[in-house]
């Protein structure tokens, strides 16, 4: 399928799901704007996409900074004239039992996973409204569907994103803004790198190695939602390994 008329901005695009999504959408014809804190990495990926014949630009973005999200949206509009989709993918998971009282980790997850998404909404929504169309896609997590020990705050941030999505959907029945929450299970990414506790970090890596699906599987789900006609909204998709309980 072709996404030739779509401009898509992606946060957390320096690797994993974000990178896979940018590459897939570009191959299907979309113009992509890659962003992450690792500027050199997203610059290299964008350059690689262009060398393969795709359309891509990049910019350094820390999603906890509202101004950075405004700059991401402006970069898309300046480069391609519009912004059709914002893929809110940036996320961290410094998980630990609540009894560990890792208040710094809790705050970091709230800032990146929730406030980062809200910063994206604040930046993109005016553009979507002015254009008369737009699509917010957020990478959430199945962790919010069944809360495991050590993942309470992480799951809470992901469920908060689900709640914001549903609120935005309810406020957008004029058909201008579509919302999609995509919840992956174990995916082979570097998410475990954000886990300070070595026990949880290694356990997560083992599970990813044993059962994780490739990031491209989630990228295909993103593409599927974007490719739907304007009168169709895919509200939520769960993408798990078939062997995950």
C-alpha positions in Angstrom: 0.0 0.0 0.0 1.1 3.6 -0.6 1.3 6.4 2.0 2.5 8.8 -0.6 0.3 11.7 0.6 1.2 11.3 4.3 3.7 13.2 6.5 4.6 11.3 9.7 6.6 12.6 12.6 8.0 9.9 15.0 9.5 10.4 18.5 12.0 7.9 19.9 13.1 7.1 16.3 16.7 6.4 17.0 16.2 2.7 17.3 13.7 -0.1 18.0 10.0 0.5 17.1 10.6 4.1 16.1 13.3 3.4 13.6 11.5 0.4 12.2 8.3 2.5 11.8 10.2 5.3 10.0 11.8 2.9 7.6 8.6 1.0 6.8 6.5 4.1 6.3 9.2 5.7 4.1 9.3 2.5 2.0 5.5 2.8 1.6 5.8 6.4 0.3 5.4 8.6 3.5 7.6 11.5 4.2 9.0 10.9 7.7 10.4 13.2 10.3 12.6 11.3 12.8 13.3 12.6 16.3 15.1 11.5 19.4 17.6 12.7 21.9 20.3 10.9 20.0 20.6 13.5 17.2 23.5 11.8 15.4 21.6 8.5 15.3 18.4 9.9 13.8 20.4 12.0 11.3 22.1 8.8 10.2 18.8 6.9 9.8 17.2 9.7 7.9 20.2 9.9 5.6 20.0 6.1 5.0 16.3 6.4 4.1 17.1 9.2 1.6 19.8 7.1 0.1 17.3 4.4 -0.5 15.0 6.8 -2.3 12.7 7.8 0.6 11.8 11.2 2.0 13.2 11.8 5.5 14.4 14.6 7.7 15.4 14.6 11.4 15.8 16.7 14.5 16.9 16.3 18.0 14.0 16.1 20.5 13.6 15.6 24.2 9.9 14.9 24.6 9.9 16.3 28.2 10.5 19.7 26.7 7.4 21.2 25.1 9.5 23.5 22.9 11.1 20.5 21.3 7.8 19.0 20.3 6.8 22.3 18.8 10.0 22.3 16.8 9.3 18.7 15.6 5.9 19.8 14.3 7.4 22.9 12.7 10.1 20.8 11.1 7.5 18.6 9.5 5.4 21.5 8.2 8.4 23.4 6.9 9.8 20.4 5.1 6.6 18.9 3.7 3.9 21.5 4.1 1.8 19.6 6.6 1.7 17.0 9.4 -0.7 14.1 9.0 0.4 11.7 11.8 2.3 12.0 15.0 3.7 8.7 16.3 4.3 9.1 20.0 6.8 6.3 20.6 9.4 7.7 23.0 9.2 5.8 26.4 11.3 4.6 29.3 10.8 1.8 31.9 13.0 2.2 35.0 10.8 -0.4 36.7 11.1 -1.5 40.4 8.8 -2.6 43.2 6.9 0.3 44.8 8.6 -0.6 48.1 11.9 0.5 46.6 10.6 4.1 46.7 12.3 5.0 43.4 10.6 8.4 43.3 13.2 9.6 40.7 12.3 6.7 38.4 8.6 7.3 38.9 9.0 11.0 38.0 11.0 10.1 34.9 8.4 7.7 33.6 5.6 10.3 34.2 7.7 13.0 32.4 8.6 10.9 29.4 5.7 8.4 29.0 2.8 10.7 29.9 4.0 14.3 29.8 6.0 13.7 26.6 2.8 12.4 24.9 0.8 15.5 26.2 3.5 17.8 24.8 3.0 16.1 21.5 -0.7 16.6 21.6 -0.2 20.3 22.5 2.1 20.7 19.5 0.2 18.7 16.9 -3.4 19.3 17.7 -3.5 23.0 16.4 -2.0 21.8 13.1 -4.4 18.9 12.8 -7.3 21.3 13.4 -6.1 23.9 11.0 -5.6 21.2 8.3 -9.0 19.6 9.0 -7.3 16.2 9.6 -4.7 14.5 11.7 -3.9 11.2 13.5 -2.3 10.6 16.9 -0.7 7.2 17.3 0.8 6.2 20.6 2.9 3.2 21.4 1.5 2.1 24.8 2.1 -1.4 26.3 0.3 -4.6 27.2 1.8 -4.0 30.7 -1.2 -1.7 31.3 -3.6 -4.5 30.6 -2.3 -6.9 33.2 -0.1 -5.2 35.8 2.8 -7.3 37.0 4.9 -6.8 40.1 7.5 -4.0 39.7 5.5 -2.4 36.9 2.8 -0.4 38.7 4.0 3.1 37.8 5.1 2.1 34.3 1.7 0.6 33.7 0.0 3.6 35.2 1.7 6.0 32.8 0.7 3.8 29.9 -2.9 3.6 31.1 -2.9 7.3 31.5 -2.0 7.7 27.8 -4.9 5.3 27.0 -7.2 7.6 29.0 -6.0 10.7 27.2 -6.5 8.9 23.8 -10.1 8.1 24.7 -10.8 11.6 25.9 -9.4 13.0 22.6 -11.4 10.5 20.6 -14.6 11.6 22.4 -13.8 15.2 21.8 -13.1 14.6 18.1 -16.3 13.0 16.7 -16.3 15.7 14.0 -13.9 13.4 12.2 -10.9 15.7 12.2 -8.6 13.9 14.6 -8.1 10.1 14.8 -6.4 8.3 17.7 -4.8 4.9 17.9 -3.1 3.3 20.9 -0.8 0.3 20.0 0.2 -1.9 22.8 3.2 -4.2 22.2 4.2 -7.2 24.3 7.8 -8.3 24.3 9.6 -6.7 21.4 13.4 -6.9 20.8 14.4 -3.3 21.6 16.7 -1.5 23.9 14.0 -0.6 26.4 15.7 -2.6 29.1 18.6 -0.2 29.0 16.4 2.3 30.9 16.1 -0.1 33.8 18.5 0.8 36.6 17.8 -2.4 38.6 20.2 -5.1 37.2 17.8 -7.9 38.2 14.8 -6.5 36.2 17.1 -5.4 33.4 18.5 -8.8 32.8 15.2 -10.6 33.3 13.6 -8.3 30.7 16.5 -8.9 28.3 16.1 -12.7 28.7 12.4 -12.5 28.0 13.0 -10.3 24.9 15.6 -12.8 23.7 13.4 -15.8 24.4 10.1 -14.6 23.0 10.4 -11.0 21.7 9.0 -10.2 18.2 10.9 -7.8 15.9 10.2 -4.1 16.0 8.9 -4.4 12.4 5.9 -6.3 13.7 4.8 -3.2 15.6 5.7 -0.9 12.7 3.3 -2.9 10.5 0.5 -2.3 13.0 1.3 1.5 12.8 1.2 1.4 9.0 -2.1 -0.5 9.1 -3.8 2.1 11.2 -2.5 5.0 9.1 -3.5 3.4 5.8 -7.2 3.3 6.8 -9.5 5.7 5.0 -10.4 8.9 6.9 -13.8 7.7 8.1 -12.2 4.7 9.8 -10.5 4.9 13.2 -8.6 1.9 14.7 -8.8 2.7 18.4 -6.5 0.1 19.9 -4.3 -2.8 18.7 -2.4 -5.3 20.9 0.7 -6.8 19.3 2.1 -9.7 21.3 4.4 -12.7 20.6 2.2 -15.7 20.2 4.0 -17.4 23.0 3.6 -14.6 25.5 1.2 -15.3 28.4 
